Each structure stands twice: as structure tokens, then as C-alpha cells.
């Protein structure tokens, strides 16, 4: 079945460090891919998305490229800030007419000043 | 941006009682709302899809008689956990679909069943 696997956390970085959170997926068909972020005490928010192979989603300095050949959608940011501390979820939605979104387990990021 | 609220944010109840959780879209109308369950350090698992004015569609393995979902209006969906037991203790999250790929999430409700 369809699934998402992302790196276990927590990930602890110093401010201005480079961030990579790995995400790979298994899906039938051609999924849309998403990264969601959950700040403490808040609901999940869409961070970025990509709907087809080689698309790059970007937002707030974060980027992820839809790699069909490696079935990956790794999240990157060149210079993290303390305010980026949150839980990040990779997700997919298979475009078969439904709207079922499948989430990874989430990766908690701590950024130290 | 669009806001989805949940009430209560946390609830403690005795085993055997029923608990109702509300999910509201505050500034938009949502024809479709979703209910998820999240276990500690695990991903969100979709429980059911709720369409306004019709019966909810439950995912495989989710007991529809235990987790009653009502979507009576375009801004409100409720999840009732009936005859709750300790194994039902979890974090329940709703989301509301605005359009296309866009869904907005509530902050979640932590249920503890004693």
C-alpha cells in the first residue's frame, strides 16, 4: 500500500546550520507530495507541495524536489532559525479521485541559538 | 489564512462514558472534513472522511459505531467516542478541505480515558 517514510528525530541544529529531513514514499499512481509543519500548540500547516516529477516546492526558505526516480521528497533549508523549531510531516496524496492524505511519522526539529 | 478550531483541546473521562469533540471551520465553509488519530511519535492516521449532509466514510479498521461522526453544517463536524476505553486515549485531529489540495488542520484534542 501507499506509505511515507521519513527520518526519525529529533534533529538538533545550531542556528544558521543547513537542514535536511529525508522523506521517501511508496505509492501507486502519481502522487502529490507535501510537507506540513506543526508549531507547538498549533495545527498542521502546509509548508510546501509538488504535484509532479521534478517539481520543486518552496516556501519560507524551505525547498523540496519531487524525485520520481528515487521516490523521494527531501526537505532542505540553507540556514535554519530558532523559529523553525517544530515538527515536520512529509505526506502524499494519490490522485485517484479521492482526497486521502497519508502522513509520515513526523520529525521534530530543535534549533539552538 | 483559514482557521479550524477544535473543542475541547483536552478531555479526561471515565471508562464507559462518551465524549464529543467539535471541529469548526471559522472563516470558510468546508464541504469535507477529515478526522485523524495520532499516537505518540507516530503519524496521523485517517479515521474517516466527513461530507456535509451525508454519512461519513470510514477507513478500514475504524469502528463506525464507536466513532460517530456528524457533519451537520458546512462549518461544523463532530466526533463522538462512544463507551470510551483506555485504548481510545489518543490525540484526535480534524481538518477541513477548502479547495483543491488545500486542507486546514485544527490544533487537536487530547483524550485521556481513565
Interface residues (C-beta under 8 A of the other chain):
Chain A: X4 X32 X34 X36 X41 X42 X43 X44 X45 X46 X49 X51 X89 X93 X99 X100 X101 X102 X103 X104 X105 X106
Chain B: X4 X32 X34 X41 X42 X43 X44 X46 X49 X93 X95 X97 X101 X102 X103 X104 X105 X106 X107 X108
